[in-house]
């Protein structure tokens, strides 16, 4: 996998990265996630499992890894793997996020899995924790799920604190969520500190079901921001795991295209992201080595305008997509 530069950040990345949301904690909203982990949840066994998936990612050429304070022990699992494999900070780029606290206490069926808090105290505490765990490997720090409603982009104390981190060499980003991703990104593009844009990167949800933020991401790309794409498989809805009758015709179309390309459904969905001119990284959310290998096959898909047109019919209204996502159960 060839490396490239993330926007104008100078950070070296690969077109596919590995996100650890489904690997760092027992429960997540990906379809049939419990089956991916074989219902094995001890911290020691999960850490070994994560190391195995990370080994597969490294072998496949992946050099960008994405974590968050709320992803259970994802940062710690990643740090222990980096140390065990003696990987230099110069060989890899790691991004993490602040703004949510993991509250499930290592339980799959917890009533509350995470709590959102975009306060200054939370930023300072979680940034300190991330640095303590990841040290010199941490290159990108992002607001986790920034929204207009949260007010985090209007909090001058937060913006000033992030600017201080940026001055110290840390790249600053924000991740987006919800049907108003575009509005949030356009607001973020206006924020400057010390004569330069505050945000170096944006991480958004874009997939064959949810394409509404595409034009805003093109604008961000044209202004030099690094663009990362999360949830490219719609939390499993764009894979063979999806047995929802409401999605059956669309999944069958994906299977048809995948068969023609001699590849997998998930590889086609990821390739759709890689084909976008504004996309720097698409994150694999693989929870197993088999999923990782299948995801990486996206780099071999030959994309063309015909595929783009055939699959355009899969797009949903943003409100419908996010309503469906909010109904997915932790498992």
Secondary structure as the mmCIF struct_conf table of DSSP 4:
data_model
#
loop_
_struct_conf.conf_type_id
_struct_conf.id
_struct_conf.beg_label_comp_id
_struct_conf.beg_label_asym_id
_struct_conf.beg_label_seq_id
_struct_conf.end_label_comp_id
_struct_conf.end_label_asym_id
_struct_conf.end_label_seq_id
STRN STRN1 UNK A 3 UNK A 5
TURN_TY1_P TURN_TY1_P1 UNK A 7 UNK A 8
BEND BEND1 UNK A 9 UNK A 9
STRN STRN2 UNK A 12 UNK A 14
BEND BEND2 UNK A 15 UNK A 15
STRN STRN3 UNK A 16 UNK A 19
TURN_TY1_P TURN_TY1_P2 UNK A 21 UNK A 23
BEND BEND3 UNK A 24 UNK A 26
BEND BEND4 UNK A 29 UNK A 30
TURN_TY1_P TURN_TY1_P3 UNK A 31 UNK A 32
HELX_RH_AL_P HELX_RH_AL_P1 UNK A 33 UNK A 36
TURN_TY1_P TURN_TY1_P4 UNK A 37 UNK A 39
HELX_RH_AL_P HELX_RH_AL_P2 UNK A 43 UNK A 60
TURN_TY1_P TURN_TY1_P5 UNK A 61 UNK A 61
STRN STRN4 UNK A 64 UNK A 66
TURN_TY1_P TURN_TY1_P6 UNK A 69 UNK A 70
BEND BEND5 UNK A 71 UNK A 71
TURN_TY1_P TURN_TY1_P7 UNK A 72 UNK A 73
HELX_RH_AL_P HELX_RH_AL_P3 UNK A 74 UNK A 84
TURN_TY1_P TURN_TY1_P8 UNK A 85 UNK A 86
HELX_RH_3T_P HELX_RH_3T_P1 UNK A 89 UNK A 91
STRN STRN5 UNK A 93 UNK A 98
BEND BEND6 UNK A 99 UNK A 99
STRN STRN6 UNK A 100 UNK A 102
BEND BEND7 UNK A 104 UNK A 104
TURN_TY1_P TURN_TY1_P9 UNK A 105 UNK A 106
TURN_TY1_P TURN_TY1_P10 UNK A 108 UNK A 109
BEND BEND8 UNK A 111 UNK A 111
STRN STRN7 UNK A 114 UNK A 116
HELX_RH_AL_P HELX_RH_AL_P4 UNK A 120 UNK A 134
HELX_RH_3T_P HELX_RH_3T_P2 UNK A 135 UNK A 137
STRN STRN8 UNK A 138 UNK A 146
TURN_TY1_P TURN_TY1_P11 UNK A 148 UNK A 154
HELX_RH_AL_P HELX_RH_AL_P5 UNK A 156 UNK A 167
TURN_TY1_P TURN_TY1_P12 UNK A 168 UNK A 169
STRN STRN9 UNK A 171 UNK A 176
BEND BEND9 UNK A 178 UNK A 178
TURN_TY1_P TURN_TY1_P13 UNK A 179 UNK A 180
HELX_RH_AL_P HELX_RH_AL_P6 UNK A 181 UNK A 189
TURN_TY1_P TURN_TY1_P14 UNK A 190 UNK A 190
STRN STRN10 UNK A 192 UNK A 193
TURN_TY1_P TURN_TY1_P15 UNK A 194 UNK A 195
STRN STRN11 UNK A 196 UNK A 197
BEND BEND10 UNK A 198 UNK A 198
BEND BEND11 UNK A 200 UNK A 200
STRN STRN12 UNK A 201 UNK A 205
BEND BEND12 UNK A 208 UNK A 209
TURN_TY1_P TURN_TY1_P16 UNK A 212 UNK A 213
HELX_RH_AL_P HELX_RH_AL_P7 UNK A 214 UNK A 222
TURN_TY1_P TURN_TY1_P17 UNK A 223 UNK A 224
STRN STRN13 UNK A 226 UNK A 230
TURN_TY1_P TURN_TY1_P18 UNK A 232 UNK A 233
HELX_RH_3T_P HELX_RH_3T_P3 UNK A 234 UNK A 236
TURN_TY1_P TURN_TY1_P19 UNK A 237 UNK A 238
BEND BEND13 UNK A 239 UNK A 239
TURN_TY1_P TURN_TY1_P20 UNK A 240 UNK A 241
HELX_RH_3T_P HELX_RH_3T_P4 UNK A 245 UNK A 247
HELX_RH_AL_P HELX_RH_AL_P8 UNK A 248 UNK A 260
TURN_TY1_P TURN_TY1_P21 UNK A 261 UNK A 262
BEND BEND14 UNK A 263 UNK A 263
HELX_RH_AL_P HELX_RH_AL_P9 UNK A 265 UNK A 274
TURN_TY1_P TURN_TY1_P22 UNK A 275 UNK A 275
BEND BEND15 UNK A 276 UNK A 276
TURN_TY1_P TURN_TY1_P23 UNK A 277 UNK A 278
BEND BEND16 UNK A 280 UNK A 280
STRN STRN14 UNK A 281 UNK A 284
BEND BEND17 UNK A 287 UNK A 288
HELX_RH_AL_P HELX_RH_AL_P10 UNK A 289 UNK A 296
HELX_RH_3T_P HELX_RH_3T_P5 UNK A 297 UNK A 300
HELX_RH_AL_P HELX_RH_AL_P11 UNK A 305 UNK A 311
HELX_RH_3T_P HELX_RH_3T_P6 UNK A 312 UNK A 314
HELX_RH_AL_P HELX_RH_AL_P12 UNK A 318 UNK A 326
TURN_TY1_P TURN_TY1_P24 UNK A 327 UNK A 327
HELX_LH_PP_P HELX_LH_PP_P1 UNK A 328 UNK A 330
#
